[in-house]
Amino acid sequence: MDSPLRMSHRPGTCHTFYQYVSWEKLFDTHPEYFSMNEKGERFHGPNMHSQGQLCLSNPEVADVMLAKLREFIAADRKELPRDKWPVVYDISQNDNFPYICKCPACTAITEREGSESALTLTCMNKVAREIAKEYPEIIIQTFAYVSTECAPKTIRPEPNLLMRWCDLYTRSDCYRPITSPFNASRKQQLDGWKAVGANVALWDYWNMGILKGPYFKPPRVETMVDAIAPDLRYYRDAGVISYFAEAESNLHVNPQNFHDLHIWLGYQMLNDPDQDEQALISDYMAKHYGPASGPMTAFLADLRQAVASEKKALVYISNPRREYQTPEFLGKVIGHLREAQKLAPESTPFRLRVNKELITPLAVILHKPELNPGLDRGETLKEYESLRKQQI
């Protein structure tokens, strides 16, 4: 794939099934285009985020997708100059649903091939073959996600199909590299797609902190900085074509510790995965925290060691407990941050950055009083509120 990967935003960039096969327009007349449940009932969800997929063994579904895809391509090329024409069009399964379709035809394909990715390829390969006759430069991106994570036994993706494999946050340890024993099953899935000759894009999940849902709840002091460089090198060496990391953070909630460092380091390593990440981290700490870089570097070092010492997988949502998160550890963290505050002058960016890193340790102590290293709860609550307002 030599084309620049300009993606069309007309259908959206993920979870786009209903953009191509609209349940609002088609379910009443063609329920057979949509998922069947275990009871033999056809159904649909309200939107891209819940309760339904498509019946991908039905060949007419691919025809409907093709017709809509041609509309999207024509609209993009009418609206944009030639050098801005999108090359990638996403056609991918909806979110938050555990299967594609349970109809007899889909079930037979899934059982024969060992994964519902066989349903994805049954449909997407037809779309990819047909659109290549008209637009040989067009790439179709689709998901390997939830029930479609694993490559099928015998069906192979077309050359203009891009499989976007997701390293699911409900199953992976994002704090350790994909080459870690804790992530052996995840690596096996990715390697499986490369083994069948797939073009692979990668959707990664870092330690997300977004406003709604179970993300970063309960708060905990943690870092995934030691997974970033090894992962990006492995993905580069594995031939991954494009990389996307979901890594939200909000300043008006408890921020993940060293989130700014994670993002900055990720960008640096995407530019050149062969850089020395330790040198990059040292340079960042010196410039980002200025006179407070010494104790902030000590805090980061202690946290990296603590994460590395965990003897179980740190799965983001399903296993949020951290054995290292003890009163003694949190007392040490608070000590580093107090020293950093003394060194960073008031009303400077350096102090603001130090204070940001103090929010979540205080949140942990307030959330779990048994982890309090001896701080006065009332004073801690006042400081926590002040720091949150300061960030806003």
Salt bridges, closest charged atoms under 4 A:
GLU32 OE2 - HIS30 ND1 2.84
ASP63 OD1 - LYS126 NZ 2.99
GLU71 OE1 - LYS68 NZ 3.20
ASP76 OD1 - ARG10 NE 2.84
GLU79 OE1 - ARG10 NH2 2.97
ASP95 OD2 - HIS15 NE2 3.54
ASP95 OD2 - HIS49 ND1 3.91
GLU113 OE2 - ARG112 NE 3.99
GLU130 OE2 - LYS133 NZ 3.03
GLU134 OE2 - ARG70 NH2 2.83
GLU137 OE2 - ARG77 NH2 2.50
GLU149 OE1 - ARG171 NH1 2.32
GLU149 OE2 - ARG186 NH2 2.69
GLU158 OE2 - ARG129 NH1 3.31
ASP167 OD1 - ARG186 NE 2.94
ASP173 OD2 - ARG176 NE 2.74
ASP191 OD2 - LYS187 NZ 2.79
GLU222 OE1 - ARG220 NE 2.97
GLU222 OE1 - ARG322 NH2 3.05
ASP226 OD1 - ARG304 NH2 2.57
ASP237 OD1 - ARG236 NE 2.57
ASP260 OD2 - LYS356 NZ 2.94
ASP274 OD1 - ARG236 NH2 3.05
GLU277 OE1 - ARG233 NH2 2.55
ASP283 OD1 - LYS287 NZ 3.17
ASP302 OD2 - LYS332 NZ 3.50
ASP302 OD2 - HIS336 NE2 2.70
GLU310 OE1 - LYS312 NZ 3.00
GLU323 OE2 - LYS312 NZ 3.78
GLU323 OE2 - ARG321 NE 3.19
GLU346 OE2 - ARG351 NH1 3.21
GLU379 OE2 - LYS382 NZ 3.84
GLU383 OE2 - ARG338 NH1 2.66
GLU385 OE2 - LYS389 NZ 3.10
